[in-house]
Amino acid sequence: MLQAGLLALLILIRVIPWLGAHVGIMLAGIGFWLATEIIAPDRKEVGAQAAVTRTFNAKVRVSNERVSVDGWFITVTVRNDSNARIYDFWLRCSFQVPQTRFKPTDPEASRENVSTDFHYGYIAPGAAEQISLALEPNGLLPRAIPSSFSCEPRYQHEATDLFLDQG
């Protein structure tokens, strides 16, 4: 970056013939370079933080999906076998809806998707919790086949826990 800045200054010196402009541009360039070097975080520290964050093992499993009778809530067991707490947990679920078959090639059921509300609390590493989450409104939920629900967990992980394991 320094070479590009110096090259730009040399080009401007040749293009702009006024001495005052040269000095101003050079001082502005030096000031910009100093400001970026002082403000920029230590590159080794940023690299170390990224390396620790990559140590997160995403071993979060969902099982025992049960849909309420009215079809507006889903209860699941969440098992956190990762090395950090998880939070802002929600589910992306898919389910089957029976279809009317007008001809033999029509599918018997179609696959639909629905998301849930958030569970905002923490789930500790090694813990299993039973959580009940509201499903987003979907006009096909009343027709869903309850045994066809399969859900994928979505969540954030607490990066500070990864640093504690290193020390």
C-alpha positions in Angstrom: 0.0 0.0 0.0 2.9 2.3 0.8 4.3 1.9 -2.8 0.9 2.8 -4.3 0.7 5.9 -2.2 4.2 7.0 -3.1 3.5 6.4 -6.8 0.3 8.4 -6.6 2.2 11.3 -4.9 4.9 11.2 -7.6 2.3 11.3 -10.4 0.5 14.3 -8.7 3.8 16.1 -8.3 4.4 15.9 -12.1 0.8 16.8 -13.0 0.2 19.7 -10.5 3.0 22.3 -11.0 2.2 24.4 -7.8 4.7 23.9 -5.0 2.1 24.6 -2.3 -0.1 21.8 -3.7 2.8 19.4 -3.6 3.5 20.0 0.0 -0.2 19.8 1.0 -0.7 16.5 -0.9 2.5 15.0 0.5 1.5 16.0 4.1 -2.0 14.6 3.5 -0.6 11.3 2.2 1.8 11.0 5.1 -1.0 11.8 7.5 -3.3 9.2 5.9 -0.6 6.6 6.1 0.2 7.3 9.7 -3.5 7.3 10.7 -4.1 3.9 9.0 -1.0 2.4 10.7 -2.0 3.7 14.1 -5.7 2.9 13.9 -5.3 -0.5 12.2 -5.4 -3.5 14.7 -2.4 -5.7 15.1 -2.5 -8.1 12.2 -1.1 -11.0 14.3 -3.8 -10.5 16.9 -6.6 -10.5 14.3 -5.1 -13.7 12.8 -4.9 -15.3 16.3 -8.6 -14.4 16.9 -9.6 -15.9 13.6 -7.7 -19.1 14.3 -9.4 -19.5 17.7 -12.8 -18.8 16.1 -12.2 -21.5 13.6 -11.9 -24.0 16.4 -15.7 -24.0 17.0 -17.1 -27.4 16.4 -20.7 -27.2 15.3 -22.1 -30.2 17.0 -25.7 -29.1 17.8 -28.4 -31.7 17.2 -32.2 -31.6 17.2 -34.3 -34.6 17.9 -37.8 -35.6 19.0 -39.7 -33.1 16.8 -43.3 -32.9 17.9 -45.9 -30.6 16.5 -48.7 -29.3 18.7 -52.2 -30.4 17.9 -53.1 -27.0 16.5 -49.9 -26.9 14.4 -48.6 -23.6 15.7 -45.9 -24.8 18.0 -43.1 -27.4 17.7 -41.3 -29.0 20.6 -37.8 -30.3 20.1 -34.9 -31.6 22.2 -31.7 -29.6 21.5 -28.4 -31.2 22.3 -25.3 -28.9 22.3 -22.2 -31.0 22.0 -20.1 -28.1 20.7 -17.3 -26.4 22.6 -19.2 -23.1 23.2 -22.5 -21.9 24.4 -25.1 -21.2 21.8 -27.8 -18.5 21.7 -30.4 -16.9 19.4 -31.5 -20.5 18.6 -34.2 -21.0 15.9 -35.2 -23.8 13.6 -35.7 -24.1 9.8 -38.2 -26.9 9.4 -39.6 -28.8 6.4 -42.7 -30.8 6.3 -44.9 -32.7 3.8 -48.4 -31.7 2.7 -50.7 -34.2 1.0 -51.5 -33.2 -2.6 -54.5 -34.0 -4.7 -53.5 -36.3 -7.5 -55.2 -35.5 -10.8 -53.0 -37.8 -12.8 -50.7 -40.7 -11.9 -47.5 -38.6 -12.3 -48.6 -36.0 -9.8 -46.7 -36.2 -6.4 -48.5 -37.5 -3.4 -47.1 -34.9 -1.2 -45.1 -31.7 -1.6 -42.3 -30.4 0.7 -42.8 -27.1 2.4 -40.6 -25.0 4.7 -41.3 -22.9 7.8 -39.2 -21.1 10.3 -39.7 -20.7 14.1 -39.4 -17.9 16.6 -36.1 -17.5 18.5 -35.1 -19.0 21.8 -32.9 -16.2 23.2 -31.4 -18.0 26.2 -28.0 -19.8 26.3 -27.6 -23.5 25.9 -24.4 -24.6 27.6 -21.9 -27.1 26.1 -22.9 -30.7 26.9 -26.5 -29.7 27.8 -29.7 -31.0 26.4 -32.9 -28.8 26.6 -36.4 -29.3 25.6 -37.6 -26.2 23.8 -41.0 -25.2 22.5 -41.0 -22.7 19.7 -43.8 -21.0 17.8 -43.9 -21.7 14.1 -44.2 -18.8 11.7 -47.7 -18.5 10.1 -48.0 -20.8 7.1 -51.3 -21.5 5.5 -50.3 -25.2 4.9 -49.6 -26.0 8.5 -53.1 -27.3 9.3 -52.6 -29.8 6.4 -49.1 -30.9 7.4 -48.2 -34.5 8.1 -47.0 -34.3 11.7 -44.5 -37.2 11.4 -42.9 -35.6 8.3 -41.3 -32.6 10.2 -37.6 -32.4 10.1 -35.7 -29.4 11.5 -32.3 -27.9 11.1 -30.9 -25.8 14.0 -29.7 -22.2 13.3 -27.9 -20.3 16.1 -25.0 -18.1 17.1 -22.1 -19.3 19.2 -20.4 -17.5 22.0 -16.9 -16.8 20.7 -15.5 -15.9 24.1 -16.0 -19.5 25.3 -13.5 -20.5 22.6 -10.8 -18.3 24.1 -11.5 -19.7 27.6 -10.8 -23.2 26.4 -7.4 -22.1 25.0 -6.1 -20.7 28.2 
